[in-house]
Amino acid sequence: MHDLLKLDALAQAQAVWKGEVSPRELAEAAIARIEACDGAINAVVHRRFERALEEADKVELDAPFAGVPTLLKDLGWGMAGEPYRAGSRTLDGISAERDGYAVAKLRRAGFTILGRTNTPEFGTAISTEPVAFGPTRNPYDLRYSSGGSSGGSAAAVAAGMVAVATASDGGGSIRIPASMCGLVGLKPSRGRVSSGPSAGEPWAGFSAAGLLCRTVRDSAATLDVVAGTMPGDPYGASAWRRPLAEEVGADPGRLRIGFLTEHPDGTVPPEADLVAAVTGAAGLLAALGHEVEPGGPPALAEDGFAAHFGTVVAAHVAADLEDIGRWRGRPVELDELETRNRILGAAGRELGAVGYLAARDWIDGFRRRMAVWWESHDLLLMPSLGVAPFRLGRLPADDVSLSRGLTNQAVAFTSPINATGQPAISLPLHRTTDGLPVGVQLVAAAGREDLLIRVAAQIEEGRPFQHPAMR
């Protein structure tokens, strides 16, 4: 049965359609894998195995992902009656009242939801090491971080517990763990996946929901399932002309692609593995017939981005703490929070409305200045993560500033794309000498996930992705 878990999600569903395996058998295999290896990894923080098996017996066998096991990130992705902790001690005893729109779509598509995955407190860190649940370890080397904030989901997929798991990305939180764990991580365009009914635009629209996968075709097909504007959403992404899954194998044509091995603002020291990853990918893209040249959007070199981005995040953390106090009926005390979120919450409370809106106005202008570059280019290639794979415990508890430290370096290539709302995909194209994964990301213009999938599939066909952590 473990061999079945090595299949991607579409292949697992196909096995169900053909009668080669039942949804219950798939669920039982995934549960056995979780029980066998999660004690060392610590990816799954809430297990609902008995209910999942009951649900597997009722799956419609002709559903797109009939009986395919999956896990939900314990941040966003609310599921009716299930605990919702967001990596925090402040939410102990809290459960979601109803399914989020995207979770309801997953269930209608036939997925069997086995539980919830670990995340740093409120998703504000690049490494999944919450006090509430302990660290999630990288399946490639248990001494290393799996990234954040979707680190639990990434570790679960990389270790072969499930083929796909849900994630979200507010500053790199899909692409960073995808890079750290050797996965395909697609951050969709702003408004592509609804955050409703509980939220409209998390972190002012910086955060996007998506899934972590092992194959490009799974990335496309699962996004087809959860995508779509829902009632009450503040906006939606432009529609594709056909399902994203049909872009797999489609000819992307000859594209003009810029690439960056170093950050234009000069604040991120270049690391050899990141340079090698990007230059190797650039060479592969050139060999595939694309026009590849160094360079990227001049706006990336501007001063001020990190400060304005951090202002918006701090304001939303402070607002979230107020919401938690209302949900549970008592205010959040500072000593309940991890150091990072105490600092962010305090900074957010000190902001006035004018300061917050000024930061959003600056980001609006930044988005327009960034967009100009895509008028003459199709894609931007750059590192998914601004630092080499790092060990657990390396991130200081008070490293919250985007103008210094490990966090600044790590998100330097990802957070600007959250601010612009463009889609980006991380692909596992490099390994360190120690065998640790290093990803590269491709960024397209707003709404152009279709182009990303065409090129990513072309790359995957030419250099199939390997997943040795699933042994």
Residue, then its C-alpha position, 0 to 999 in steps of 0.5 A: m500500500h505504501d507504493l500507492l502513496k508514492l503515486d501523485a493524487l491524480a494517479q491515486a484517484q485513477a486507481v479508485w476509478k478503476g476499482e484497483v483500490s477503495p477510498r478506505e484502503l487509501a485512507e488506511a494506507a495514509i494513516a499507517r504512513i502517518e503513524a509510522c513516520d510522524g513521530a519523528i517529523n511532527a507534521v500532523v497536529h490534529r488527527r481525525f482518523e475515525r471520522a475520515l474512514e467513515e467519510a471515505d466509505k461514503v465518497e462518490l467514486d466518480a469524483p475528481f479526487a475520489g478517496v484521495p487522502t489529504l491534510l489541511k493546514d491549521l491556519g485558514w482552511g477551517m473545517a466544521g467542528e474541527p479544532y482550529r489552533a493556528g499554531s497558538r496556545t491562545l486558541d486552545g479549545i476553539s473549533a471552526e463553526r463551518d467549512g471554509y469555501a475551499v474546504a467544502k470544494l475539496r470535500r465535494a471533489g472527493f478528498t478524504i481529510l485526515g487531519r490538520t498540519n503544524t504551522p508557526e503561531f499565526g503563520t508569521a515565521i519562516s520556520t514551523e516551530p510553534v511553542a504550542f506543538g513543537p517543531t516540524r522536522n524536514p524529512y530530508d534531514l531531521r535536524y533541518s527546518s521544513g520552512g514556514s508557514s506551511g511547514g507541516s503540510a510540506a513535510a507531510v507531502a515530502a514524507g509520503m503521508v499524503a500526495v497533496a496538502t493545503a497551504s497558504d502564502g502571505g510572504g512566501s509560506i507556500r514557496i519557502p516550504a516547497s523549496m525546503c522540502g523539494l515540492v511543487g508550490l504554486k501561489p495563486s493570483r490574488g482572489r483566485v481562491s476564496s478565503g470566505p466565508s470567514a475572511g475577505e482578504p487576509w493580510a490586505g490580500f497579501s495571503a493566498a491559499g493553495l496546495l503543496c504537491r509533488t507533481v505539476r499536474d497535481s498542482a494544476a488539477t487541485l487548483d482547478v478544484v478550489a479556485g473560484t470567486m464566492p459570494g461576498d468575496p471582495y474581488g476575484a482573479s481573471a478567469w482562465r480560458r480553460p481548466l488549468a489541468e489542460e495546460v499541462g503539456a500545452d506548448p508555452g511558445r518561446l518566452r522572454i524570461g528574466f532571471l535574478t541570482e541576487h536581490p537588486d536592493g543589495t541587502v541579501p548576501p548571495e549564497a552559492d546554492l541559490v546562485a547555482a539553482v537559478t543559473g541551472a534553471a536558466g540554462l535549462l529554460a534556454a535549452l528548451g528554446h526560451e529567450v533567457e536574460p539576466g535582469g528583473p523589475p527595477a521596482l525590486a531595488e526600491d527602498g521602503f518596501a520591507a517597512h511598508f509590508g511589515t506595517v500592513v502585517a503588524a496591523h493585521v496581527a493586532a486585529d487578529l488578536e482582537d478577533i481571538g479575544r472576541w471568539r473566546g470571550r476574554p482578551v489575549e494576554l501578552d504572556e500567551l503569545e510567542t515573542r514574535n507575535r507580542i512584538l508584531g501585535a504591539a506594533g500593530r496596536e500603535l498604528g493609526a488608521v492614517g499610517y496603515l492606509a499610507a502603507r497600503d497606498w505605497i504598496d499599491g504604487f509598488r504593484r503598478r511599478m512592478a507590473v510594468w516589467w511584465e509588459s515586455h517579459d513573460l516570466l521572472l526566474m529567481p530563488s524561492l528562498g533567499v537563504a540556503p536550507f537552515r537548521l531548526g532553532r536558527l531563527p531567533a524568536d524576536d526576528v520579526s523585522l523585514s529589514r534585518g536578519l534571517t527573515n528579511q533574507a528568506v522572504a526577500f524574493t517572495s514577499p514582493i510577489n505577495a504584495t503584487g498579487q501575482p502568481a508564482i510557482s516554486l520547483p524542486l530543481h537543485r540539491t545541496t551537496d548534503g542532498l537538501p532541496v533548493g527550489v527556484q520560483l517562476v513569477a508570471a503576470a497577474g492571472r497567468e497561472d496557465l503560463l506557469i503551469r505550461v512552463a513548469a510541466q515543460i521543465e518537469e518533463g525535461r528533468p523529472f522531479q525526484h522525491p527521495a524522502m518518501r522511502 
